[in-house]
Amino acid sequence: MSDVVSLLSQIEDTGRDTRGPGYQRPGFSDTERDLREWFLAEAARRGLDTEIDANGITWAWATPQGANAVVTGSHLDSVPGGGEFDGPLGVASALAAFDVLKDSGALEQSTRPFGLAVFPEEEGSRFGVACLGSRLLTGAIDADRALGLKDAAGDTFADVARGYGLDPDRIGRDQSRLAGIGSFIELHVEQGIGLAGTDQAVAIGSSIIGHGRWHFAFSGQGNHAGTTPMSHRADPVVAASRVIGDIPTLAAATDATAVATVGRTLIHPGGTNVIASSMSFWLDIRHPDDAVVKQVLEAISHRAQDHGSDSGVEVTISQESYSPTTHFTADLNSRLTSVLPDAPLLPSGAGHDAGILAPHVPSAMLYVRNPTGVSHAPEEACEVDDQRAGVDALVKVLARELGIENALADDRTGGPTTGGAQ
């Protein structure tokens, strides 16, 4: 079977941005559907049993799903203009790791079910809620609220889900599936500089810091750009822009390690010679202490109300998602450390499906070195040798969880095995 490098090469042109570098792979889009079909085809080539559950999560099982299953996987969607590895590296590595375990013959000795998972809309780039598939699975988002989410075109998630082959009446928490997962391990390209410049290709995730997204809406009075005196304007763009300009100072004044970002704005109606009637921006705040996140939000919200009042503009603020700081399962991380003793423990400022699953099932993460330290951008990178090192680490971890590490070691050293080629 193909290794991780060749697997990634199969999808390197899927969703490539035609307007410039990077990728456009929105959740629940035709592009994500193409990527899902690629995964299903690769799983079928390996004889895996596949299914798409009620929440749009794609599963591939080496054995029938049962209690205490070991699962690995990630996502295939991207942020607008994203990099090549964010998500797909974990999915391709899961397939490559399965190949190693299967070809060794050691997998036949496991008594635990083993499966691969691909989660949809992890980035939240279409409906504004990150990790939507895993949130639905765990009940971290109410199904009715999720179904009412709208994308930029005004299409609801309910309608898009139907077009994706899902039944909106069945979407929501799936306790029976959660109860069957004994451990979940997600491999992901590192989205920071923790490993860059070090001699370690792989790290173990320790935690995901608290993070949330809020929608700030500024409503003013649309009018003619040439006939309306400056003193008679209620311009939402002016008010919102003043807030955006204050955000770095407000975040730093609250806590030097807090980060707050506006990466998306929307102006209506958007005419060059029109005073806008409304402007929105989406605010992302992250910090290990959930209380600090709240303090940063309060400081920015107060400033927004002040600027709105000064400009004669109405301001409404709504929370779209929030995930408190999550610490990965201690016992599972201890087992990862036992087979990867040199791997450092790294906290992450990036959210992941494993972080959503962690309060419900034992979960862990492996990060693979990114030499640029850049992510959510075309400059995201992962060297070929590191991609393969990530698969090797994942194989060791999965073998430990499946209870077949001795059989795998025997196969790799040419010693006796049962059920595998010598």
Secondary structure, 3 states (H helix, E strand, C coil): CCCHHHHHHHCCCCCECCCCCCECCCCCCHHHHHHHHHHHHHHHHCCCEEEECCCCCEEEECCCCCCCEEEEEEECCCCCCECCCCCHHHHHHHHHHHHHHHHHCHHHHCCCCEEEEEECCCCCCCCCCCCHHHHHHHCCCCHHHHHCCECCCCCEHHHHHHHCCCCHHHCCCCHHHHHHEEEEEEEEECCCCCCCCCCCCEEEEEEECEEEEEEEEEECCCEECCCCCHHHCCCHHHHHHHHHHHHHHHHHHHCCCCEEEEEEEEEECCCCCEECCEEEEEEEEEECCHHHHHHHHHHHHHHHHHHHHHHCCEEEEEEEEEECCEECCHHHHHHHHHHCCCCCEEEECCCCHHHHHCCCCCEEEEEECCCCCCCCCCCCCCCHHHHHHHHHHHHHHHHHHHCCHHHHHHHHHCCCCCCCCC
